[in-house]
Amino acid sequence: MQISEKKRQKISEQILLLLYSKSPQALFTSQIAQEIARDEEFIKKILIQLKEKNLILMISKNPKGKAYLRRSRWRLSDGVYAAYRNHQ
């Protein structure tokens, strides 16, 4: 089943809004998928697209500096966070 580009855009907006509302906390892919009620693999594809557009940052290490093997956390980039904050 194909999802239209318009719907992908809306889901991307939901992800950005969720990350903004939880900022500065970084969320795992599974947490984002659960909040938006979508499949984790689908959300991961969208997150990677947003990362390529420099809208979000992937955090691949835990707070102690050890690299995650299968997980990654996500947060808004500083520029996007400032744009959201100034918009409101």
C-alpha positions as CSV (number, residue, x, y, z in Angstrom):
1,M,0.0,0.0,0.0
2,Q,1.4,3.4,-1.0
3,I,1.0,6.5,1.2
4,S,0.7,9.8,-0.7
5,E,3.3,12.5,-0.4
6,K,0.8,14.8,1.2
7,K,0.2,12.2,4.0
8,R,3.9,11.7,4.4
9,Q,4.3,15.4,4.8
10,K,1.6,15.5,7.5
11,I,3.2,12.6,9.4
12,S,6.6,14.4,9.2
13,E,4.9,17.5,10.7
14,Q,3.5,15.4,13.5
15,I,7.0,14.0,14.2
16,L,8.5,17.5,14.3
17,L,5.7,18.8,16.6
18,L,6.2,15.8,18.9
19,L,10.0,16.4,19.1
20,Y,9.4,20.1,19.7
21,S,6.9,19.4,22.5
22,K,9.4,17.0,24.2
23,S,12.4,19.1,23.6
24,P,15.2,19.1,24.9
25,Q,14.5,15.4,25.6
26,A,15.6,13.1,22.8
27,L,13.1,10.3,21.9
28,F,13.7,6.8,20.7
29,T,12.2,5.7,17.4
30,S,9.9,3.3,19.2
31,Q,8.6,6.1,21.4
32,I,7.9,8.3,18.4
33,A,6.1,5.5,16.6
34,Q,4.0,4.8,19.7
35,E,3.0,8.4,20.1
36,I,2.0,8.8,16.5
37,A,0.5,5.3,16.3
38,R,2.5,4.2,13.2
39,D,4.8,1.3,12.4
40,E,8.4,1.7,13.6
41,E,10.0,0.9,10.3
42,F,7.8,3.5,8.5
43,I,8.6,6.1,11.1
44,K,12.3,5.3,10.9
45,K,12.2,5.9,7.1
46,I,10.6,9.3,7.7
47,L,13.1,10.2,10.4
48,I,16.0,9.4,8.1
49,Q,14.5,11.7,5.4
50,L,14.1,14.4,8.0
51,K,17.7,13.9,9.1
52,E,18.9,14.3,5.4
53,K,17.0,17.6,5.3
54,N,18.9,18.7,8.5
55,L,15.7,19.1,10.4
56,I,16.5,16.6,13.1
57,L,19.6,15.0,14.7
58,M,20.2,11.4,15.4
59,I,21.8,10.6,18.7
60,S,23.6,7.3,18.5
61,K,25.2,7.3,22.0
62,N,23.8,7.0,25.5
63,P,24.4,9.7,28.1
64,K,27.5,7.7,29.3
65,G,29.0,7.9,25.8
66,K,28.5,4.3,24.8
67,A,27.2,3.7,21.3
68,Y,23.7,2.2,20.9
69,L,23.9,-1.0,18.9
70,R,20.3,-1.2,17.6
71,R,18.6,1.9,18.8
72,S,18.8,5.6,18.1
73,R,17.3,8.7,19.7
74,W,16.1,11.8,17.8
75,R,15.8,15.5,18.6
76,L,15.2,18.7,16.7
77,S,18.2,20.5,15.3
78,D,19.0,23.8,17.0
79,G,18.0,25.9,14.0
80,V,14.6,24.2,13.7
81,Y,14.0,24.5,17.4
82,A,14.7,28.2,17.3
83,A,12.4,28.6,14.3
84,Y,9.5,26.8,16.1
85,R,10.1,28.8,19.3
86,N,10.1,32.2,17.3
87,H,7.0,31.1,15.4
88,Q,5.0,30.6,18.6
